[in-house]
């Protein structure tokens, strides 16, 4: 029976999944039911608010803020707010408690057209609370069922859905012994080539010097290579370079709100596009080029010098005060033919301010001396052969001694991971707030975790240097390629070579001392590929 309009109401129509949002039944069905209820109760629906495709159990509810603003500004003046059902409004009462208080303070009742409440206020309050609890419990159970199914899908190696990672395609497969179809990831050959190019550019660049994420994106865009029809951005490049899926391990579930021990992330084996070794080397390069954490904690004070185009900046240290030497321009000097010339010098920054006695050294002189020293004392087949013999015994001893160290490092790694996960759990449970202090604490633990991982990687790599594969031909190829680099004019490649061989160069009043590592030297020689062009040696990539 149609009643005379006596009141005004606003109505919220919402669906919680994409399927419901894109099918008219749910939206139209709710609207028809609300309009029918309004006609029977004598209400005019002043405005419909639509909230499609968002979960009622979690997620930001911007529509509620819009309703509050409209009421406060007088855009709507409702006597009630109407929903199809309380479960359509929310499945977690705590998420909307403040909004309900807002309505109560303004004497605007929240009405469900399918769940009428008793007239008695106290009884209605109890009924509403019970309904909210049942809805929340149902949602939690539904979430757990879905989560268990997705976990089962992931554990069996199938694709769990979502955006297909770049470099892969999703194909349907039938589960053996059933008619059920699942999805699996296979390598997309065209995209995989671009992924390999991205990692190669990050590791070796175009001429031996690594490119940053911005430069990689710029290079790909200039070559008209698209990201599935879109331009490349530095964020997308960074995303690819940090995903373990590309060496064959897709981690699913690491962004869950609940990160309990009973629901850990799942690693799914997928076809690899690159090697894990290249991934780790690229990651180390990314970390080395990142001077600060998100909270401006210095994590790599040397990276700026090492990235400098100047040959020895980043390697030169003052033996007297420990500072890194910098490049400076000297005063102009007039030559006999009437022209002027300005030399550049390597200079200790504490020479003027703190009275350090480290001398200024002309750049061209010191560059030439270091190159000559490396050629005479390092790039010598006899020297390298002796290094290889010496390292064979050292590696055997290291393998024995490193077992305990690896055990301790792995324990520390597990502890740091557990501490990080516990902090995330406490934030998710509302025990801690993600303030600046907690962010800094998390950043420090992440940096410590990266350092431990790097130490583990270094031990493992040193234990796997293929010394037995060395031979005179490989050593000769390395020496020939390296001498060609040092004799050339490409300072970028020359610096990359020096960074592979030299650890540091100490400068004092009367001498310059070059320090290197036999292990680093042996590792570089082991990476020299036979029968390849020596224009840009394969071992010239990034400081490691």
Secondary structure, 3 states (H helix, E strand, C coil): CCCCCCEEEEEEEECCCHHHHHCHHHHHHHHHHHHHHHHHHCEEEEEEEEECCCCCCCCCCHHHHHHHHHHHHCCCCCCEEEECCHHHHCCCHHHHHHHHHHHHHCCCEEEECCCCCCCCHHHHHHHHHHHHHHHHHHHHHHHHHHHHHHHHHHHCCCCCCCCCCCCEEEEEEECCCCCCEEEEEEECHHHHHHHHHHHHHHHHCCCCCCCCHHHHHHHHHHCCCCECCECCCHHHHHHHHCCHHHHCEEEECCCCCCCCHHHCCEEEECCCCCCHHHHHHHHHHHHHCCCECCCCCECCCCHHHHHCCCCCCCCEEECCCCCEEEEEEEEEEECCCCCEEEEEEEEECHHHHCCCCCCCEEHHHHHHHHHHHHHHHCCCHHHHHHHHHHHHHHHHHHHHHHHHHHHHHHHHHHHHHHHHHHHHHHHHCCCCCCCHHHHHHHHHHHHHHHHHHHHHHHHHHHHCCCHHHCCHHHHHHHHHHHHHHHHCCCHHHHHHHHHHHEEEEEECCCCEEEEECHHHHHHHHHHCCCCCCCCCCCCCCCCC
